[in-house]
Structures are given as C-alpha cells and as structure tokens.
Amino acid sequence: MIEISAHQISQIVLGELHGSADVVVSAPAVFDSREAVDGSLFLALLGENQDGHDYVKNAISNGAVLTLSTRVVEGNCIVVSDVLIALSQLAKYVRSQLQDMYVIGITGSQGKTSTKDLLRAICTTVGNTVAPYSSYNNELGVPLTLLQCDYSTKYCIIEMGARHRGDIARLCEIVSPNIGIVLGVGKAHVGEFGSQEAIAQTKSELISSLGKNGIAILGTYDSFTTAMASLHSGKILTFGINTRDEIRAADVEIREGRAHFDIVTPEGRDAVGLRLVGAHHIANALAAAAAGTALGFSIELIAGSLSTASQSSKWRMELRELKGLLLINDSYNANPDSMQAALRSLALFAQERGGESWAFLGKMHELGESSALEHRAIGTLAQEIGIDHCVLVNAPDYLPEKYEGGEMAVHVMSSIEDAIAFSSNMNLGDVALVKASRAEGFEILSEGIENLWNQRIEIEL
C-alpha cells in the first residue's frame, strides 16, 4: 500500500480523527486482527457473529497503527458511519494515485479464480503483480486487493462477483479497470437474479465501465457474452472455439486430465500444456492469454507462463495422489457448468487409470426454481458419460430421470459422516471426485475420505 497519513485518510473518507494525525499507514488494510503487521490499517467490521471493535487491542499489538471504526476505540482511529464505504473511498483514492498501473477486471459465472491464477502467472514474469490469493471478489475483497498495490505495482488483477444488479458497476467505480474480461454467462446464482438475462446485464456492467481506451475481452461460448460487444466503442478481443476468434485453441488433446493444445493469437501460434486439471480450463487459459495479448506480451511468454502455472487457490480440482487412489477435491463451489466439467474430468481419469469412478456430490445452491431440474440433469449426465458410482450426500435431487438402476450405481447418503464411512467400498486404482457448493462444507468430506483411505491402506499393506 502507498504510504498515507492518518490526516489524509480522514479527509479521504470524511471521517473524524481521534489520535495522532501524523501516524502513517504503510501496510495493507486487514479485518482480521491476527493478520495485522507493522503499519497496518485495521478495519473494525461488524459481522454476524463478531464485532471487529472487540479486536482493536489485538490488532494494535500486532502492529496496526490506525483503525477505521464506527465508534471511538483504543489507539488512533477514524470514526465513520460505515467502514465498508470508507474502505471503498480509500481504495478509490489509491487507484487514482497509481495511473501507470494496469487493472484487469475479471467476471463471469465460473472460472474467475482459475483465470486470475493463470493471468497472474503471465503478468508476474513481466512486472510486479497484485492479485487475490482467495476469492476476494466483493465490496470488501476488491478494495482490500487494490490497497495491496503501491507505486511499484505494474499489474493488478481483480475478480468481480455479484449478488445483485449494480454490484459490478460499483466495484468498477473503485478500481477503474483498463481491461475487462467476461468469461461467460451461466446459471450460477440464477436463483438470486431470476434469469440468465439478468445475470448477463450484471456481468455487462464491467464492459460498460470501460472508457474508449479500455479493452474488452469477451468469451464466445454463449450469446449473452458476445452481445456485450455492443456496449464498448473501443478495442475488443474475443476468445473461444470459433475460427474467427482472435484467441483460440487448436489441436486439443487431454492427457492425464490436463489439456494440451496450440494457442493461436494475432501474434502467431505456440504450444501450451496446462497443469490445471480439466478441459474447461482451456477457456480460462484463452481468457488469460487474451489479456496478455492486450498488454502486449509475446506469444512465447504467454504460452510458457500458461504451461508452468499452477492452481494457487485451494479446493479447486485439487488432486490428492494417495496410495492406490486418486482423490479430486473440488469442494470450493459448484454450479451446473462446473459440475459438468468436473464429472467429465473424473470420467477421463478413471478411463486412463482403469479403475472405477466415484462422484461424491452435494447440493448446488442458488439455482432458484430450476434447482430440481438442474440437479436431475447432472445425474443424467453422470449416467450418460459412464460414471460408475454416484454418491449423493443429502442431495437426492441428482437422481436421473426414470432411474431404475443400470451401469451407474446410485448411493444416497444422509450425511457427510455416512459418506465417509461408505467410501471404504472404493478399491485400489479407483478415482473419486468430491464436489458441492461451498455451504455444504465438502472439504470435510474430502479430508475424511483421505484419512479413512490412508488408515485402511496402512493396515492392508
């Protein structure tokens, strides 16, 4: 973070300063007092279960020099009516001071975090890059990410999520993106927005925010995203599977669950071998490559960076190579599109290894009235692509339509604990996928399966 005095901050956020006006904030803002370091700004946020004001003393002991709060607290503090609004005002000011920094905004129904990880791998080879290591994509996470930047920062990558119309527009007011990437419009959060059309309108706020000198990068996998080209008068790059797309993949092969292909850009063609698991990451890689192309990077640099990039965000198609079992932990989140991609990857891994495929599936949230239909469609897909075992954990809606048994065995479990115990039926050479929406807490299931398997193998071998 750039150095700013308490007096300056109080003026920026229109707050009431208590304590020293000369103290200087020189480290990023934090809302967890345990993460404070020398020079930190502490945010006294009021949560559902905890009040940040109760942790000011601990933040100070860890090095925080100033607190943004809604009441007078110990130490130096600036009192405001709303800490989140004040945080956004401060981040907007910092952005205004970093005019030489490129900000790349990423939104879409799925793939934001993986695209961010891939683009970070590209940008860091060229200059100092700031990007969130977790999904900091809302009104708290975006300003916090921006406040990590300083005068040495060349590139800042921002994830942008939304729960309501106008959310992305407000984030864009803070970060002023130079490049806007829309990966696609799917069905995630359709329960909150009401329709894909409403989701598309919200995602398009990123493109509408770009000035004439900004660059719009659009996936061509759905009609909603391609239609956003009409919202921007400046440069547009497209990526996808069409020959007319500026950035595309050719000669695609899947080896050990990972995509290998030639990336084609206006600058030429080069080979890429992704380390990330799943064919769906091709689109994420193309989006990152399009951003790299927009920034003027060579195709050799882009292809090389994509081929060495790893997934830095946890619980996303995370491979656990156990003795005799491959466990795929994709428990961070789930929607119809990502569920399809994960199941197809599971099928490929099982085919390559010769064992049986086990899909431990939990509920997909926020699908609204279409929830039952979408769950049933995923169960039907699992049956069609040859998944051997579908273990439904408190999620009977996945049962395929007119299911009467068959090659795919369906096992309905009432709890994570039951599913862990049932995993003892897996055999050497099998492949297991664990996937559900974040609220289902399936990281517990993944850990439990791993622990039980390791105990069993230790006894048997």
Beta strands, then each sheet from edge to edge (+ up, - down):
strand 1: 4-5
strand 2: 16-18
strand 3: 24-25
strand 4: 29-30
strand 5: 41-43
strand 6: 66-69
strand 7: 77-79
strand 8: 102-107
strand 9: 129-130
strand 10: 155-159
strand 11: 179-182
strand 12: 215-219
strand 13: 235-240
strand 14: 247-255
strand 15: 258-265
strand 16: 268-277
strand 17: 318-322
strand 18: 325-330
strand 19: 357-361
strand 20: 389-393
strand 21: 409-413
strand 22: 430-435
sheet 1: 1+ 3-
sheet 2: 2+ 7- 6- 5- 4-
sheet 3: 9+ 10+ 8+ 11+ 12+ 13+ 14+ 15- 16+
sheet 4: 17+ 18- 22- 19- 20- 21-
end
